């Protein structure tokens, strides 16, 4: 069985290889286990805390998971690559994940820009079983006049949009209209969430609570698609509210969430330790010159 978590290198044609984190579920079956690819947003990267949380959460629900860097983040840059490079990187990551998982249902998507690149690929053909789009950006910051939804109607695979009701890059009415023109899409709202799914302090909710809500929505939708229960049309533009957990299940759910968060913390600590070690080594080499 593949290891639970491993850092991988993904070859990208025409660019340097990029880093990724691959996770396999405990009950992994090559060719049968569904897999999910998560691409980061323009300001994010491999260690995006929300995507890390979603990856760990979905792995615990039985999905093989991959998140990765785009080339510009791999090089430590802040300005995204050209769209053709971004799309080529997503394609390379899809090929890598498909090889790791050995087939089975494959879902692609991610956060903001990363999800948008996945949607470009999906609009040109059915390269995946479905699309998972978190905080899809209808327009760039400060450019509400340039709406990026022309390709969405060409997508044929089941698609889930999860968006915050305060997202400045995807106004609720505009996003609902765009999703409404798609053949097989569902739109779910996070009440009070902005483009980063952050809530106002008055909401009294920690970021991890919101990430768990997003993960629960994604897990439910993924399970339905894998089971052959296609989403029926779009959801009305109303805020999503997760039903309270029955008391008998609350303890088990809390324990699972704590275990998932602990795994994320250990992964972060390991990355930070490696980074400190690299800087210390570089300092010693410089001093010796």
ZAMARGU-4260 file (C-alpha; in steps of 0.2 Angstrom, whole numbers, plus 5000, padded with zeros to 4 digits):
<rodrens>
0) 5000/5000/5000 | 5007/5018/4996 | 5013/5028/5011 | 5001/5039/5020 | 5010/5055/5015
5) 5025/5058/5005 | 5033/5073/4996 | 5035/5071/4978 | 5043/5079/4962 | 5031/5081/4947
10) 5039/5083/4930 | 5032/5098/4920 | 5036/5098/4901 | 5045/5114/4897 | 5047/5119/4915
15) 5057/5113/4930 | 5049/5100/4941 | 5038/5106/4955 | 5035/5099/4972 | 5019/5091/4978
20) 5012/5082/4993 | 5003/5065/4990 | 4992/5056/5002 | 4984/5039/5001 | 4970/5033/5012
25) 4972/5019/5023 | 4961/5007/5013 | 4969/5011/4996 | 4965/5000/4981 | 4974/5004/4965
30) 4962/5007/4951 | 4947/5009/4962 | 4951/5022/4975 | 4945/5040/4970 | 4958/5054/4969
35) 4957/5073/4971 | 4969/5085/4964 | 4970/5103/4973 | 4979/5117/4965 | 4983/5133/4975
40) 4978/5151/4972 | 4988/5165/4965 | 4994/5170/4982 | 4996/5153/4989 | 5007/5138/4987
45) 5011/5120/4992 | 5009/5124/5011 | 4992/5134/5009 | 4985/5130/5026 | 4967/5128/5020
50) 4971/5116/5006 | 4982/5106/5018 | 4967/5105/5029 | 4955/5099/5015 | 4968/5087/5009
55) 4970/5079/5026 | 4951/5079/5029 | 4947/5070/5012 | 4961/5058/5014 | 4953/5052/5030
60) 4937/5050/5020 | 4945/5038/5008 | 4952/5049/4994 | 4970/5049/4987 | 4975/5067/4987
65) 4988/5078/4978 | 4992/5096/4980 | 5007/5104/4972 | 5016/5120/4968 | 5015/5130/4952
70) 5032/5134/4944 | 5033/5152/4950 | 5030/5147/4968 | 5043/5133/4966 | 5055/5147/4962
75) 5050/5158/4976 | 5041/5171/4965 | 5025/5180/4968 | 5019/5184/4951 | 5010/5169/4943
80) 5016/5160/4927 | 5007/5163/4910 | 4991/5153/4909 | 4998/5141/4897 | 5012/5136/4910
85) 4999/5135/4924 | 4988/5124/4913 | 5002/5113/4908 | 5007/5111/4926 | 4989/5106/4931
90) 4990/5093/4916 | 5006/5086/4923 | 4999/5085/4940 | 4984/5075/4934 | 4995/5063/4924
95) 5006/5061/4940 | 4990/5058/4951 | 4982/5046/4939 | 4998/5035/4939 | 4999/5035/4958
100) 4981/5031/4960 | 4981/5018/4946 | 4965/5024/4939 | 4948/5026/4947 | 4937/5042/4948
105) 4948/5057/4947 | 4942/5075/4953 | 4952/5091/4949 | 4951/5108/4955 | 4957/5119/4969
110) 4957/5136/4976 | 4954/5152/4966 | 4966/5153/4952 | 4971/5135/4953 | 4953/5129/4952
115) 4951/5141/4937 | 4965/5133/4928 | 4957/5116/4931 | 4941/5122/4924 | 4949/5128/4908
120) 4956/5111/4905 | 4939/5103/4909 | 4930/5115/4897 | 4940/5107/4882 | 4936/5089/4886
125) 4931/5077/4900 | 4948/5074/4908 | 4941/5071/4925 | 4926/5064/4934 | 4922/5081/4941
130) 4927/5098/4946 | 4929/5105/4964 | 4931/5124/4963 | 4934/5133/4980 | 4932/5152/4979
135) 4931/5153/4960 | 4937/5170/4954 | 4924/5177/4942 | 4936/5192/4939 | 4953/5198/4944
140) 4955/5211/4959 | 4949/5228/4953 | 4942/5221/4936 | 4924/5218/4938 | 4921/5222/4920
145) 4931/5207/4914 | 4921/5192/4920 | 4930/5175/4917 | 4915/5164/4914 | 4914/5161/4896
150) 4921/5144/4896 | 4910/5137/4910 | 4895/5133/4900 | 4906/5121/4890 | 4910/5110/4905
155) 4901/5094/4905 | 4907/5085/4921 | 4899/5087/4938 | 4905/5103/4946 | 4904/5110/4963
160) 4907/5128/4967 | 4910/5133/4986 | 4910/5152/4988 | 4909/5165/5002 | 4894/5177/5002
165) 4906/5191/5004 | 4919/5186/4991 | 4923/5202/4981 | 4930/5192/4966 | 4913/5183/4964
170) 4898/5193/4968 | 4884/5181/4973 | 4871/5186/4960 | 4884/5185/4946 | 4891/5169/4952
175) 4874/5161/4953 | 4870/5167/4935 | 4886/5159/4929 | 4883/5143/4937 | 4865/5143/4932
180) 4871/5142/4914 | 4880/5126/4916 | 4873/5109/4913 | 4878/5100/4929 | 4884/5111/4942
185) 4880/5115/4960 | 4884/5130/4970 | 4886/5131/4989 | 4888/5146/5000 | 4898/5149/5016
190) 4889/5163/5025 | 4899/5178/5028 | 4915/5171/5020 | 4926/5182/5009 | 4938/5176/4995
195) 4949/5167/5008 | 4934/5160/5017 | 4938/5172/5032 | 4923/5177/5042 | 4920/5193/5052
200) 4927/5193/5070 | 4909/5195/5075 | 4904/5178/5068 | 4915/5170/5082 | 4921/5156/5072
205) 4939/5150/5070 | 4946/5147/5052 | 4948/5128/5055 | 4929/5128/5058 | 4925/5136/5042
210) 4938/5124/5033 | 4929/5109/5041 | 4913/5116/5034 | 4920/5117/5016 | 4928/5100/5018
215) 4911/5092/5024 | 4902/5100/5009 | 4916/5094/4997 | 4916/5076/5004 | 4897/5075/5003
220) 4897/5080/4985 | 4911/5069/4980 | 4903/5054/4988 | 4887/5057/4978 | 4896/5059/4962
225) 4907/5043/4965 | 4891/5034/4969 | 4882/5039/4953 | 4871/5052/4961 | 4874/5067/4949
230) 4869/5084/4956 | 4852/5089/4950 | 4854/5107/4943 | 4860/5122/4953 | 4857/5127/4971
235) 4848/5143/4975 | 4860/5157/4980 | 4857/5155/4999 | 4870/5152/5012 | 4874/5134/5016
240) 4872/5129/5034 | 4878/5112/5040 | 4865/5103/5050 | 4870/5100/5068 | 4879/5083/5072
245) 4869/5070/5081 | 4876/5069/5099 | 4880/5050/5097 | 4892/5055/5082 | 4899/5071/5089
250) 4913/5063/5099 | 4919/5052/5085 | 4919/5067/5073 | 4928/5078/5085 | 4942/5065/5088
255) 4944/5062/5069 | 4946/5081/5066 | 4959/5082/5080 | 4969/5068/5072 | 4968/5077/5055
260) 4973/5093/5062 | 4988/5085/5072 | 4994/5077/5055 | 4994/5094/5047 | 5003/5102/5062
265) 5017/5088/5061 | 5018/5091/5042 | 5021/5110/5044 | 5033/5107/5058 | 5043/5095/5047
270) 5044/5108/5033 | 5049/5122/5045 | 5063/5111/5052 | 5069/5107/5035 | 5069/5125/5030
275) 5078/5130/5046 | 5091/5117/5043 | 5094/5123/5025 | 5097/5141/5031 | 5108/5136/5045
280) 5119/5125/5033 | 5120/5140/5020 | 5125/5151/5034 | 5139/5140/5040 | 5145/5138/5022
285) 5145/5157/5019 | 5155/5159/5036 | 5168/5147/5030 | 5172/5156/5014
</rodrens>
